[in-house]
Amino acid sequence: MDASQTLCPVHGREGIGLVCEHIAFAVERGERVGFYRGDDTDTARPDAWCRECEAALRALDGASSEHVPKCSSQDLLRQMLG
Protein backbone atom coordinates (compact mmCIF):
# COMPACT_ATOMS: atom_id res chain seq x y z
CA MET A 1 0.00 0.00 0.00
CA ASP A 2 1.45 3.38 -0.92
CA ALA A 3 1.57 6.46 1.33
CA SER A 4 -1.49 7.99 -0.34
CA GLN A 5 -3.74 5.25 1.05
CA THR A 6 -4.72 3.83 4.39
CA LEU A 7 -6.41 0.61 5.42
CA CYS A 8 -9.50 1.35 7.51
CA PRO A 9 -10.92 -1.59 9.48
CA VAL A 10 -14.45 -0.36 8.66
CA HIS A 11 -14.17 1.00 5.12
CA GLY A 12 -11.21 -0.94 3.73
CA ARG A 13 -8.51 0.63 1.56
CA GLU A 14 -9.13 4.36 1.17
CA GLY A 15 -7.29 7.36 -0.19
CA ILE A 16 -6.11 9.76 2.47
CA GLY A 17 -6.93 13.36 3.27
CA LEU A 18 -5.31 15.29 6.11
CA VAL A 19 -7.15 17.17 8.86
CA CYS A 20 -5.86 19.44 11.60
CA GLU A 21 -5.69 17.92 15.06
CA HIS A 22 -8.45 20.26 16.26
CA ILE A 23 -10.93 18.60 13.89
CA ALA A 24 -9.65 15.14 14.77
CA PHE A 25 -10.17 15.69 18.50
CA ALA A 26 -13.49 17.47 17.92
CA VAL A 27 -14.83 14.36 16.18
CA GLU A 28 -14.04 12.32 19.27
CA ARG A 29 -15.48 14.91 21.67
CA GLY A 30 -18.51 15.91 19.62
CA GLU A 31 -17.36 19.55 19.47
CA ARG A 32 -17.98 22.02 16.65
CA VAL A 33 -14.77 23.71 15.57
CA GLY A 34 -15.62 24.77 12.03
CA PHE A 35 -14.63 23.06 8.80
CA TYR A 36 -12.65 24.52 5.92
CA ARG A 37 -11.17 22.54 3.07
CA GLY A 38 -8.59 23.19 0.44
CA ASP A 39 -8.74 22.63 -3.28
CA ASP A 40 -5.49 20.71 -3.43
CA THR A 41 -5.33 17.62 -5.58
CA ASP A 42 -2.27 15.87 -4.16
CA THR A 43 -4.37 13.48 -2.03
CA ALA A 44 -7.59 11.54 -2.59
CA ARG A 45 -9.48 14.00 -0.42
CA PRO A 46 -8.77 17.69 0.16
CA ASP A 47 -7.01 18.74 3.36
CA ALA A 48 -9.33 20.19 6.01
CA TRP A 49 -8.82 22.52 8.95
CA CYS A 50 -10.79 24.21 11.71
CA ARG A 51 -11.83 27.81 12.39
CA GLU A 52 -8.73 28.41 14.56
CA CYS A 53 -6.37 27.20 11.83
CA GLU A 54 -8.28 29.24 9.22
CA ALA A 55 -7.70 32.38 11.31
CA ALA A 56 -3.98 31.57 11.54
CA LEU A 57 -3.79 31.12 7.76
CA ARG A 58 -5.67 34.38 7.10
CA ALA A 59 -3.36 36.23 9.50
CA LEU A 60 -0.46 35.37 7.18
CA ASP A 61 -2.00 37.79 4.67
CA GLY A 62 -0.56 36.01 1.66
CA ALA A 63 2.77 35.04 3.23
CA SER A 64 3.95 31.45 2.97
CA SER A 65 2.21 29.01 5.29
CA GLU A 66 5.43 26.99 5.34
CA HIS A 67 6.20 28.17 8.89
CA VAL A 68 2.74 27.57 10.35
CA PRO A 69 2.98 24.61 12.73
CA LYS A 70 1.82 21.44 11.07
CA CYS A 71 -0.90 19.87 13.16
CA SER A 72 -2.39 17.38 10.72
CA SER A 73 -1.95 13.65 11.06
CA GLN A 74 -3.39 10.98 8.83
CA ASP A 75 -2.77 8.31 11.46
CA LEU A 76 -4.38 10.22 14.33
CA LEU A 77 -7.84 10.33 12.78
CA ARG A 78 -7.59 6.77 11.50
CA GLN A 79 -6.67 5.53 14.99
CA MET A 80 -9.46 7.49 16.64
CA LEU A 81 -12.11 6.23 14.24
CA GLY A 82 -10.67 2.72 13.87
C-alpha positions in Angstrom: 0.0 0.0 0.0 1.5 3.4 -0.9 1.6 6.5 1.3 -1.5 8.0 -0.3 -3.7 5.3 1.0 -4.7 3.8 4.4 -6.4 0.6 5.4 -9.5 1.4 7.5 -10.9 -1.6 9.5 -14.4 -0.4 8.7 -14.2 1.0 5.1 -11.2 -0.9 3.7 -8.5 0.6 1.6 -9.1 4.4 1.2 -7.3 7.4 -0.2 -6.1 9.8 2.5 -6.9 13.4 3.3 -5.3 15.3 6.1 -7.2 17.2 8.9 -5.9 19.4 11.6 -5.7 17.9 15.1 -8.5 20.3 16.3 -10.9 18.6 13.9 -9.6 15.1 14.8 -10.2 15.7 18.5 -13.5 17.5 17.9 -14.8 14.4 16.2 -14.0 12.3 19.3 -15.5 14.9 21.7 -18.5 15.9 19.6 -17.4 19.5 19.5 -18.0 22.0 16.7 -14.8 23.7 15.6 -15.6 24.8 12.0 -14.6 23.1 8.8 -12.7 24.5 5.9 -11.2 22.5 3.1 -8.6 23.2 0.4 -8.7 22.6 -3.3 -5.5 20.7 -3.4 -5.3 17.6 -5.6 -2.3 15.9 -4.2 -4.4 13.5 -2.0 -7.6 11.5 -2.6 -9.5 14.0 -0.4 -8.8 17.7 0.2 -7.0 18.7 3.4 -9.3 20.2 6.0 -8.8 22.5 8.9 -10.8 24.2 11.7 -11.8 27.8 12.4 -8.7 28.4 14.6 -6.4 27.2 11.8 -8.3 29.2 9.2 -7.7 32.4 11.3 -4.0 31.6 11.5 -3.8 31.1 7.8 -5.7 34.4 7.1 -3.4 36.2 9.5 -0.5 35.4 7.2 -2.0 37.8 4.7 -0.6 36.0 1.7 2.8 35.0 3.2 3.9 31.5 3.0 2.2 29.0 5.3 5.4 27.0 5.3 6.2 28.2 8.9 2.7 27.6 10.3 3.0 24.6 12.7 1.8 21.4 11.1 -0.9 19.9 13.2 -2.4 17.4 10.7 -1.9 13.7 11.1 -3.4 11.0 8.8 -2.8 8.3 11.5 -4.4 10.2 14.3 -7.8 10.3 12.8 -7.6 6.8 11.5 -6.7 5.5 15.0 -9.5 7.5 16.6 -12.1 6.2 14.2 -10.7 2.7 13.9 
